[in-house]
Amino acid sequence: MSNTAKPAAPKDLPPAPDKEAVEALIGPYRAKTDRTESDNLYKDLLGFVPPRIQGRVLVQGALDPEGYDLTEKIREHMMYPKCFDVKTAQLMLFGMLLTQLSDAAQLHAIGARKAGATWEELNAVVGLCFLFRGMSAANRGAEIIAGMARREYEAST
C-alpha cells in the first residue's frame, strides 16, 4: 500500500459527532491549534479523521481550549519521536493497544500500513501480543488485519 492510498474509514467506528449540536449546546471551538492542520495530520496518517478524535476536538476545544492545545502538542511530540520512523512508531502503538484490546489498535494498524508496513510485519506484532495477552489479542489482531485487507481489496476493485 502506498503512502498516498486513502482507505475508507472502518465501518465499525462510531458515527462522527454532530458538530452543529456540540457547538449549539457546548460552545464553539476556541483553541489556538489550527483545526485544519490537526485534521490533516490524521488524514495524512490514516486517510480520515477518526470520530473519537473529532469529538475530542469539538468538546475539549470548546470547554478547555488551553488543555486541548497542550494535549495536541504532547500528542504530536510523542507520536513522532525522531528516533523512529512513522511505520515503526505505528507498529509499536498497534501492538501496545492490541495488547490492551483497545479499539484504537485498528487505527494504528491502518497508520502502520499506510506508512509502509507489510502484512507480515502487522502479523508479527499480533504474534508478539499473543505472548502477553493470549488468544484474545491474536483473534482481534487477525480480525483487524483481515478487515484492512478487505478494505484495500474493495478500494482496488
Secondary structure, DSSP 8 states (H G I E B T S, - for coil): --TT------TTS-----HHHHHHHT-----SS-HHHHHHHHHHHHSS--HHHHHHHHHHHHH-HHHHHHHHHHHHHHHS-TTS-HHHHHHHHHHHHHHTT-TTHHHHHHHHHHTT--HHHHHHHHHHHHHHH-HHHHHHHHHHHHHHHHHHHHHH-
